């Protein structure tokens, strides 16, 4: 399983620049990186100068980097058609055009985005996935979604029983159970994604802010809220620090900014804080992104072997897949044997992770029955037959 690096914060503080520059730096160091954006503004394409879509697109000029921009609303009908089906009768069939996007379930769009993210995270082909999230409030709505679903389901079922009359007496129990089952399936899927997000062996969350009072206060609230869900927040980037220039206005502003930054350091002593000065131009294009990456992380050096490596800001990364002769190793932190499967088709071996299958990179055809599999210390070792 790939490492997941999330960057979040309030709108307009530089999340896209921070996440995109990090993704470019990781890919330049030799890793296979997927940069994902769920921000409705879709500014990642502008930052890279490459038009991204809903499927991984190679980024020209950065070997090893792919990018995609999620469209959660377009995914809703694909992910939960049965949920929509089950809700129609519960609402008395009054609106034949009812669809999932009109249910006004808080966190639904975010659930679609994170579920789509999980599909790529489980793909052993990626080493690192960098996620430029929508503003932090969206992430928090998703994290609270399982509990919301429970309350929402009970409310809908009660409404049906109160307003359905004879129809509710005759069919309510059956329809209610069907709806409850579909909602429970959806809730379990959301819980699974939440477990991945809260697993420090897989995920790191970096907050991004600016050195203004409102930005700092929002960051403190976001950290407190994320901590309630045990999300592993490890770093904070403070963008747009005023440069040290010989000007009274500038110096006054720097004094105020320093007070705000000192407050962050005082109240979040365990976080890696990194200050980035305001530049004299907008940050877009690969040259400027590489410059920001160097400022954030320094030189990222990748060494072979099984151990993780640090890229600064408290972030450690582990290669997702690597080979050694006839052996292919996949790093799958937190995985259990029951979630794994192995099959082959036309000489290609597929590993299944939580019912999603991915081809195993190997240089010659093989049958799954000939491949030896061993899971130990979060490493799935697949030994292929000799030529």
C-alpha positions, 0 to 999 in steps of 0.5 A: 500500500502506498504512503498517503500524504495529505495537505489541508487547511482553509481555502487560499493558503497555498495547499495546492502549491505545497502539495504539488511541489512535494509531489514533484520532488518525490517523483524527481527522487525516483518514486512513482507518485500520484498527485490527487486533488479533490478541491472543486477549484481544480487549481492543480492543473494550473499549478503544473501547467498540465490539464488533468482529468478524473483518471491518472495523467502523466505530468510532462517534464516529471518522470514518475509523476501522474496527476488526477482531479476528482469529480465526486458528484460524477461518482455518486451514482456509480458508487451507491445505486442500490442506496438510491434504489432503496430510498425511493420507496422510503420516500413514497415514490413522490419524486421519480427523479430522485438521485443520490446527489439530491439526498443532501447527506452531509459528507456524501461528496467527501465520501465519494472522493475518499473512496475513489482515493482508496482505490488508488491507495490500494494499487501497489503500483504507486509508492506515494499518493499526495492528496491536495484536499478540499478545505479542512471542513470537508475532511471533517464532514467525511470523518463524521459521516458514519455517525451521521449515516446512522442518525440519518437512516433512523430519521428517514425510517421513522418518517416513512412509518409516520407518513406511509399509512397502510402502505407502511404497515404492509411493506414498511418493515421489508423496505426499512430493512432493505434501506438499513442494509444498504446504508450499513454497507456504505457506512462500513466502506466509509469506516474502512477509509477512515481507518486508513486515514487514521493509520500512522503507518500509512498516512500523514496530514500536513496543515497549511496556513498563513501567518495571520490571526484568522489563519492561525486560529483556523489551524488550531481548530482544525488540529483539535478537530482532526485529533479527535479522530486520531488523524496523524497530523505531523507538520504545518507549513506557514506560507507567505511570511513577509520578507525582511526588508528595510521598511517600517510597514514591512517590519511592523507586519513581521512583528505581528506575524512572528507573534502569530507563529509563536502562538502556533509553536507554543500551542502545537509543540509536537508539530514540525513547523516550516516557514515559507517566505512570500515570493515576488511572483505566483508559484506555477510551473515546474521550475518554481515548484521544484524551488519550493520543494527544495525549500520545504524538504531539501534534497530527497534521497531514496535508498534501496531496502525495506526501511522507510525514509524521511522527507522532512515535516515528520513525513516518512515514505516507504516504497510500495512495490519492489523486486529482487530476482524472482521475488516481488515485495508489496508494502501493505501496512495494516492489511489482514490476510482475509483482505488478500486474494491472488489469481491469474489471467493470461499469464498476469498475476493479480493481487486482490486488496479489499476486493479490488484487484491490481496486476503485480509487476513481473517480467514474465507470465506466471500462474497464481497457483505457482506463486508462493505468497507470504505476509509478514511484518506488513510485507507481502512477498510473492515468489514467482517460479523460476524460468 
